[in-house]
Amino acid sequence: MTPQQRIRLARRHAGLSQAALGAAVGVQRSAVGHWEAARGKFPSVAHLREIAMITGVQFEWLATGRGSMGLAADTALDSVAAAEAVLVEDPLELRLLVAFRAAPTRSKAPLVEVVEQLAELRTGRPRAAMKATRT
């Protein structure tokens, strides 16, 4: 099976259209079409990782064809990215995090800037100072 066929199979297995996968990865539908075309371009490793996570398949299988397509039950939790495993107890913070993760990639930086501006208004601290406290 070719890499293009594995991408198509993973997408279909997850019940996603090319447009839906593209939106989830942060690319145009046409990019997904190119990835699935017989002589199409191969996605970057970062995009391949996103495809594997979104479709719930093993990265190694998607990239090389080795191993099994699906995640084994005992490794499913180990495959969760650290950022996805953040525990949030505040319901409002959780809503913000879910909305941020669902936003298109190109919208994420402006969303963060809006939240930083709101925090600056609330705390009176300039954004530069807030950024310095995070690093």
N, C-alpha and C positions, 0 to 999 in steps of 0.2 A: 504494500500500500504506500502511495506517495505521501509526502508531507501535505500536499494540497488536499488529498482525499481524507487524511486524518483531521485536518481543520474542519472540513465540511461535515464529517461524521460527528465530531465533537459538538459542533454548532447545532446540528439536527438533533443529536441525542439530548441536548439541553433545551430543545424546543424553541430555539431562537431563529429569527430571520437574520439575513445579512445586515439589515439596517439596525436591528436590535443589538446584535453583537458589536457592530461598529460603534454604536452609541455607548455601549458599556465599556469598550476599550478606549474610546476617545478618538476614533477615526471615522472617515466617511464610509458609507456603504460600499462605494466603489473599491476602497482598499481591501475590504473583506472579499469582494468579488475577485480581485487580483490574487489574493492569497489562495483562493480556492480554484483558480483557473489552472488548466493542465500545464501551461507554461508560464504560470504566474510567478510573481515575486514572493520570496519567502519573508515573513514578518521579522522584525527585529526581535532579539531575545526578550526585551522588555514587553513587547506586544504579545509574544508567544506565552510568556508567563501570565499575562493578564487573561489571555484566551483560556489557558489551562484552569486558572482560578475561577473564571466566570462560568465555564462549562463543566467544571467538576471532574476533569480528567487529569491523569498523571502527566506532569510536565515532560518526563523522560519519554513516555509513549508518544506524546504530541510532537516532540522535537526529533526523535530518532526512530520511533516505531518499536523500540524495545520495551519489554515489560507489558503490564496489562493497561488497558485503557482507563478503567475506573480506579478510584481510590479504594484501597482495602479499608475495612472498618477500623482496624487498629491504627492505621496511619492517617485517617481523615482528620483527626484533631491535630496531629503533628504538622499537617500541611497548611493549617491556617496561618496566614501571615501575622506577624506580631502586631501590626497596626490593626488588624481585624479582631484581635483578641483583647483589645483594651476594654477593661471593665468600667462601665459608666453607671453610677448610681443615681445621678440627678436626671429625672425624666426630661427636663428641658434641654440639658446638655446632650442627652441621647438623641432627641429630635434634631438638634442642630447637627450632630455628627452624621446621622442617617441622611439628612438633607444634603449635607456637604458631599458625602460619598456618592449620592445619586446624581449630583450635578455633573454636567459635561465638563471635561477637563479644562476647556478654555474659560469656564466660568468660576473655577475654584479660587484663583488668585483674587479676582474682584470681590468674591464673597468674604474672603479673609480680610481684605482691606476694609470692607464695610463694618465687619465685627470689630476690628481694631479701632476704627473711628468711633464707634459707639462706646467701646471700652474707654477710650480717651476722654470722651465727653463725661462719662460716669466717674472716672477716677481722677481726671485732671492731669494724668501723666501723659507726656507725649509718646507717640507710637515708637519712636526710636528707643525710649527708655524701656518700653514693654518688650521690644525685641531683644534688648541687651539682657533682660532678666531671664529670657528663655534659653540663652546660650550659655 
